[in-house]
Amino acid sequence: MEFPHLHLGWILFGPLVLALLATDLILFHRDPRPIDLRRSLQATAGWVALALAFGVVIALTLGTQPAMEFFTGYIVELSLSVDNVFVFAVLLTYFAVPEKAQFPALFWGIIGALFLRALFIFTGIALINRFHWLIYVFGALLVYTGIKLLKGGDAKVQPDQNPLVRIARKFIPITPHFHDGHFFVRQGKRWAGTPLFLVLLALGTTDLVFAIDSIPAILAITRDPFIVLTSNAFAVLGLRALYFAIAGLIKLFAYLNIGLAVILSFIGVKMLISGYIHLPIPWTLGFVLLVLAVSILASIYYPPAKPHQS
């Protein structure tokens, strides 16, 4: 589908992302205070507000349908990003990353994720446009992932088995200690990597695994590259703030994984029946919002019983 003024959107979106990243870096990286729950919630709310404002701009310039696709894609991608946050927490804990070094690791890891996801998005769109049958493969993959998530089959994170981490340790000298937020430091006449560099590699490769689920999910909603990329970008840009917010709130949402499993399975089925039945975007958006609301409210008002400790 071609949208008017799409070329202008591409021209404006690049500088917008750079400006947002620069603002994020200046406001948080240079602030010596620890990023507590209050600041992280404020930052998360700010990213969500920016995404909503961007959706309104799309509605005013490109029309209601592209805006609905953007909002649906953004909500789905943001929901799936919660799993990214879980894994990020495991990785940062495994490598014992000091609090001061967590921000640069997440910041540059997210920048890498933006570039890698952009590559995945354009590749995926090109493949589906050329080989339409792949949409059914992607749909089956999402249904399988949803069922696996519903059964509690989350992928285990094993940083020691990460191929890039193992190659880096083999060919690059790594210092035994962190050096603030530096990825490389000079030792004598040579440069050496720090443990933070290994963290960055682990974060980047882990996001590729999640992209296998998230990219097909957004492609089930729209195949317009501008909408796919912008909705993905806003979800990924808010990951850093979401990480620190979720760290303080994660115990409240015990049933969120069930909601995500239902959403993934629903979108997978949507892809599988797309050749026969077309579900309007407002229906998809409404269903996603309803499932998220039910899972969050159930987590708050009907929390699972805590195991008895003797």
C-alpha positions as MATLAB code, in Angstrom:
seq = 'MEFPHLHLGWILFGPLVLALLATDLILFHRDPRPIDLRRSLQATAGWVALALAFGVVIALTLGTQPAMEFFTGYIVELSLSVDNVFVFAVLLTYFAVPEKAQFPALFWGIIGALFLRALFIFTGIALINRFHWLIYVFGALLVYTGIKLLKGGDAKVQPDQNPLVRIARKFIPITPHFHDGHFFVRQGKRWAGTPLFLVLLALGTTDLVFAIDSIPAILAITRDPFIVLTSNAFAVLGLRALYFAIAGLIKLFAYLNIGLAVILSFIGVKMLISGYIHLPIPWTLGFVLLVLAVSILASIYYPPAKPHQS';
ca = [
       0.000    0.000    0.000;
       1.365    3.391   -0.908;
       0.800    6.363    1.355;
       1.142   10.005    0.331;
       4.047   11.975    1.776;
       5.703    8.730    2.873;
       9.090    9.968    1.655;
       8.759   12.982    3.955;
       8.071   10.654    6.883;
      11.310    8.782    6.246;
      13.239   12.050    6.055;
      11.827   13.341    9.351;
      11.884   10.098   11.344;
      15.668    9.578   11.209;
      16.553   12.942   12.803;
      13.700   12.452   15.296;
      15.175    9.157   16.524;
      18.652   10.715   16.807;
      17.239   13.658   18.776;
      15.355   11.335   21.136;
      18.454    9.205   21.723;
      20.557   12.299   22.393;
      17.977   13.630   24.853;
      17.799   10.262   26.600;
      21.588   10.135   26.859;
      21.910   13.682   28.213;
      19.054   13.473   30.722;
      19.939   10.115   32.255;
      23.555    9.250   31.516;
      24.899   12.538   32.906;
      22.665   12.479   35.980;
      24.685   11.030   38.889;
      21.578    9.912   40.769;
      20.593    6.225   40.512;
      17.670    5.534   38.178;
      14.975    4.691   40.717;
      11.423    3.479   40.157;
       9.945    6.991   40.076;
      12.340    8.298   37.398;
      12.017    5.131   35.315;
       8.210    5.315   35.401;
       8.364    8.975   34.364;
      10.696    8.099   31.486;
       8.486    5.186   30.417;
       5.418    7.446   30.462;
       7.349    9.968   28.383;
       8.230    7.389   25.708;
       4.618    6.177   25.572;
       3.385    9.772   25.234;
       5.824   10.387   22.368;
       4.624    7.243   20.595;
       0.987    8.313   20.988;
       1.815   11.789   19.665;
       3.596   10.237   16.686;
       0.511    8.115   16.015;
      -1.635   11.251   16.013;
       0.739   12.841   13.478;
       0.363    9.742   11.284;
      -3.425   10.022   11.550;
      -3.348   13.682   10.520;
      -0.930   13.195    7.611;
      -1.427    9.643    6.337;
      -4.913    8.766    7.496;
      -6.793    6.778   10.135;
      -5.921    3.309    8.816;
      -2.110    3.760    8.987;
      -2.500    5.314   12.456;
      -4.519    2.325   13.695;
      -1.863    0.005   12.276;
       0.845    2.000   14.056;
      -0.958    1.938   17.418;
      -1.684   -1.800   17.151;
       1.887   -2.595   16.128;
       3.323   -0.405   18.868;
       1.205   -1.984   21.607;
       2.066   -5.510   20.434;
       5.785   -4.742   20.197;
       5.821   -2.959   23.558;
       4.069   -5.926   25.163;
       6.561   -8.375   23.686;
       9.385   -6.129   24.896;
       8.577   -7.193   28.450;
      10.258  -10.533   27.701;
      13.321   -8.623   26.476;
      13.405   -6.896   29.840;
      13.377  -10.229   31.687;
      16.355  -11.462   29.690;
      18.196   -8.153   30.035;
      17.849   -8.505   33.817;
      19.256  -12.043   33.699;
      22.220  -10.946   31.582;
      23.052   -7.917   33.730;
      22.835  -10.080   36.846;
      24.930  -12.869   35.328;
      27.741  -10.480   34.389;
      27.346   -8.632   37.720;
      27.138   -5.282   35.915;
      27.530   -2.369   38.352;
      24.598    0.044   38.483;
      26.591    2.870   36.871;
      27.508    0.650   33.917;
      23.972   -0.646   33.279;
      22.810    2.485   31.469;
      25.522    2.539   28.730;
      25.097   -1.214   28.203;
      21.339   -0.849   27.694;
      21.664    2.395   25.719;
      24.117    1.086   23.114;
      22.466   -2.331   23.114;
      19.191   -0.664   22.127;
      20.897    1.309   19.348;
      22.274   -1.962   17.989;
      18.804   -3.514   18.251;
      17.351   -0.671   16.164;
      19.761   -1.302   13.292;
      19.379   -5.095   13.451;
      15.580   -4.920   13.564;
      15.514   -2.519   10.632;
      17.495   -5.097    8.662;
      15.111   -7.864    9.755;
      12.055   -5.781    8.870;
      13.087   -4.954    5.309;
      14.278   -8.518    4.745;
      11.030   -9.955    6.091;
       8.848   -7.654    3.977;
      10.846   -8.451    0.861;
      10.602  -12.195    1.502;
       6.843  -12.135    2.133;
       6.219   -9.993   -0.952;
       8.278  -12.423   -3.044;
       7.257  -15.677   -1.345;
       3.753  -15.135    0.015;
       3.598  -18.633    1.497;
       6.085  -17.505    4.162;
       3.261  -15.665    5.904;
       1.870  -19.075    6.888;
       5.281  -20.143    8.210;
       5.462  -16.980   10.300;
       1.898  -17.544   11.528;
       2.660  -21.122   12.593;
       5.816  -19.908   14.344;
       3.822  -17.366   16.367;
       1.178  -19.929   17.363;
       3.921  -22.351   18.427;
       5.666  -19.624   20.434;
       2.392  -18.625   22.094;
       1.625  -22.218   23.118;
       5.181  -22.676   24.393;
       4.943  -19.459   26.415;
       1.563  -20.536   27.810;
       3.123  -23.795   29.025;
       5.934  -21.874   30.681;
       8.530  -22.829   28.095;
      10.559  -19.632   28.139;
      13.938  -19.842   26.487;
      16.773  -20.275   28.969;
      19.469  -17.648   28.870;
      22.970  -19.164   28.822;
      25.484  -16.349   28.288;
      28.423  -18.775   28.394;
      26.991  -20.556   25.344;
      26.552  -17.341   23.339;
      28.762  -17.821   20.241;
      29.769  -14.151   19.954;
      30.706  -13.993   23.628;
      32.817  -17.149   23.289;
      34.558  -15.853   20.148;
      35.246  -12.492   21.810;
      36.764  -14.173   24.839;
      38.949  -16.306   22.593;
      40.352  -13.574   20.348;
      40.076  -10.365   22.418;
      41.829   -9.798   25.758;
      39.158   -9.071   28.381;
      39.885   -7.211   31.606;
      38.794   -8.947   34.824;
      36.983   -5.847   36.095;
      34.550   -3.215   34.806;
      35.909    0.250   34.000;
      32.864    2.469   34.607;
      30.916    2.640   31.318;
      33.834    1.864   28.993;
      33.695   -1.032   26.554;
      37.440   -0.898   25.791;
      40.398    0.368   27.789;
      44.058    0.775   26.951;
      46.442   -1.486   28.842;
      50.035   -0.641   28.094;
      50.504   -0.737   24.331;
      47.312   -2.617   23.490;
      43.574   -2.229   23.810;
      41.525   -4.697   25.840;
      37.813   -5.263   26.068;
      35.973   -4.953   29.359;
      33.227   -7.258   30.663;
      30.787   -4.545   29.548;
      31.741   -5.291   25.931;
      30.705   -8.933   26.474;
      27.425   -7.696   27.945;
      26.826   -5.593   24.823;
      27.397   -8.614   22.567;
      25.047  -10.730   24.666;
      22.304   -8.081   24.632;
      22.543   -7.662   20.853;
      22.436  -11.346   19.980;
      19.640  -11.994   22.480;
      17.498   -9.284   20.852;
      17.892  -11.101   17.520;
      16.197  -14.132   19.088;
      13.260  -11.995   20.208;
      13.077  -10.350   16.789;
      12.192  -13.765   15.339;
       8.883  -13.480   17.218;
       8.260   -9.738   17.182;
       8.931   -9.041   13.503;
       6.424  -11.654   12.201;
       3.915  -10.312   14.743;
       4.052   -6.771   13.356;
       4.075   -8.045    9.760;
       0.736   -9.712   10.512;
      -0.689   -6.263   11.210;
       0.838   -4.310    8.329;
       3.524   -4.727    5.695;
       4.043   -1.022    5.168;
       7.760   -0.576    5.975;
       7.307    2.896    7.471;
       4.624    1.775    9.942;
       6.482   -1.442   10.798;
       9.789    0.304   11.446;
       8.389    3.271   13.391;
       6.184    1.160   15.678;
       9.137   -1.155   16.336;
      11.509    1.752   16.894;
       9.312    3.445   19.500;
       8.868    0.160   21.373;
      12.627   -0.527   21.372;
      13.530    3.069   22.282;
      11.527    2.760   25.480;
      13.191   -0.491   26.532;
      15.879    1.162   28.656;
      13.345    3.062   30.751;
      11.040    0.031   30.792;
      13.855   -2.112   32.214;
      14.263    0.021   35.319;
      10.490    0.357   35.719;
       9.803   -3.371   35.370;
      12.564   -4.124   37.880;
      10.378   -2.439   40.492;
       6.947   -3.610   39.296;
       7.455   -7.062   37.775;
       6.001   -8.952   40.754;
       2.657   -7.208   40.215;
       2.033   -8.761   36.790;
       2.163  -12.504   37.373;
      -0.289  -13.285   34.553;
       1.239  -11.051   31.893;
       2.994  -13.974   30.200;
      -0.369  -15.679   29.742;
      -1.692  -12.535   28.083;
       1.341  -12.380   25.778;
       0.857  -16.041   24.872;
      -2.773  -15.373   23.903;
      -1.762  -12.314   21.844;
       0.988  -14.183   19.975;
      -1.330  -17.102   19.231;
      -4.107  -14.751   18.079;
      -1.778  -12.900   15.704;
      -0.415  -16.202   14.436;
      -3.928  -17.429   13.652;
      -4.628  -14.070   12.001;
      -1.698  -14.694    9.646;
      -2.782  -18.274    8.939;
      -6.331  -17.246    7.938;
      -5.301  -14.015    6.195;
      -5.878  -15.563    2.766;
      -9.498  -16.360    3.628;
     -10.645  -13.998    6.390;
      -9.549  -10.410    6.933;
      -9.782   -9.139   10.499;
     -10.057   -5.333   10.624;
      -7.258   -3.514   12.437;
      -9.658   -1.957   15.029;
     -10.701   -5.486   16.029;
      -7.087   -6.540   16.400;
      -6.235   -3.444   18.446;
      -9.280   -3.918   20.668;
      -8.469   -7.583   21.281;
      -4.827   -6.828   22.175;
      -5.834   -4.059   24.601;
      -8.510   -6.260   26.183;
      -6.121   -9.188   26.744;
      -3.465   -6.921   28.255;
      -5.986   -5.218   30.520;
      -7.432   -8.528   31.746;
      -3.985  -10.045   32.427;
      -2.767   -6.956   34.322;
      -5.980   -6.536   36.347;
      -6.029  -10.259   37.171;
      -2.411   -9.999   38.340;
      -3.313   -7.107   40.650;
      -6.644   -8.310   42.060;
      -6.139  -12.107   41.931;
      -2.413  -12.658   42.515;
      -1.253  -16.295   42.637;
      -0.874  -17.762   46.084;
       2.641  -17.556   47.459;
       4.286  -20.925   48.167;
       4.128  -21.887   51.836;
       7.472  -21.526   53.557;
       8.074  -23.747   56.518;
];
